[in-house]
């Protein structure tokens, strides 16, 4: 047997005992319905909401009944007439109905014949729920349309983010705030110079602005600051780096020549730096590159790859030395052209996303809300991938002119990392699966040189030939 709460509301009792005829009439209608349901429902009679206008959605008794329904103490509510729930608008009444339905409870309106236990009443409830869904979609379309019109007029429809201000009232464009804008620009510059999140938090606190680390991270990813001129596009991109690319001396991230470039052939994700090798003289385990088991389209990585950092880097350094000695690898690899190409790819992805957003109303009508959201998500993923690629490509003024002494002690690890990113587009590592020590590196590592469309299939053979030639020369000496 279900327990239902009878809800009675009277707008104005005018001092009449018991709430006046309005309350009594409602009691009689609800009681008559309950009499027909004897043995099926147990009716509770909370205190009526007296002198409570139907224009307010928060009322003492209604609030308590909704709490009971959503906590499971009551299985629904009964009203004499639907307008007892709300006189403000159909939208408000439908909102209450949706809350009741979402809690798995029942709503009965005696006069309208809404009773989920009867065929007609169940149909009437479905109609009301459909009306509620339609109302919500209409309101969303109207809101999206209003926002699009406001944006076309140059207005910023949300609260002005930190560092900016509304130029002239609520419906107006945002501009750089002369007080906080320079502080935020300094955060971008600090991040590009390897500053930690906490150092930027302290920087803002010193100037009277308390923000969290996550808030700083969000601000530094907000492209709005480029649009309003607080930072340039290059300054923005320079700050869009991941933690491991801020490799400080002595840290694990600083030891890998191809960290950030090397990916797992099984799932395509970048390999992480771990300490899984044997013990070193300092007592720490030797670093290695390894797949973290990222999920792919077919589930978890089918062939997670891992290998000693020293072995992988040694092979890559040898491959670079061989290519440079041959003269087959251009030393600058057209750095300016490569950087410009990647910038164009990023700009194209950004323009595509902006174009989709500009057609939000039209595409939502064609594709539906979920379909439009998926299209936006796909374009955002493409933009993020283009930005990730740009972060790994050295700027033309940051290139190194290598020579045949590459790989010797004359090169610091940071110089090796910079040159590797200058000359290499991607390195992939395949899972070994052969014996205790695994297959040799030349069978597992593939290299794609900068500006090339395919992986270099002959680099391994050339490396082996160079090793044999070197061995013969040493033997002759």
Secondary structure by P-SEA (a helix, b strand, c coil): cbbbbbbbbbccccccccccaaaaaaaaaaaaaaaaacccbbbbbccccccccccccccaaaaaaaaaaaaccccbbbbccccccccccaaaaaaaaaaaaaacbbbbbcccccccccaaaaaaaaaaaaaaaaaaaaaaaaaaaaaaaaaaaccccccccccccccccccccccccccaaaaaaaaaaaaaacccaaaaaaaaaaacccccaaaaaaaaacccccccccccaaaaaaaccccccccccccccccccccccccccccccbbbbbcccccccccccbbbbbbcccccccccccbbbbccaaaaaaaaaaaaaaaaaacccccccaaaaaaaaaaaaaaaaaaaaaaaaaaaaaaaaaccaaaaaaaaaaaaaaaaaaaaaaaaccccccccccccccccccccaaaaaaaaaaccccccccccccccccccccccbbbbcccccccccaaaaaaaaaaaaaaaaaaac
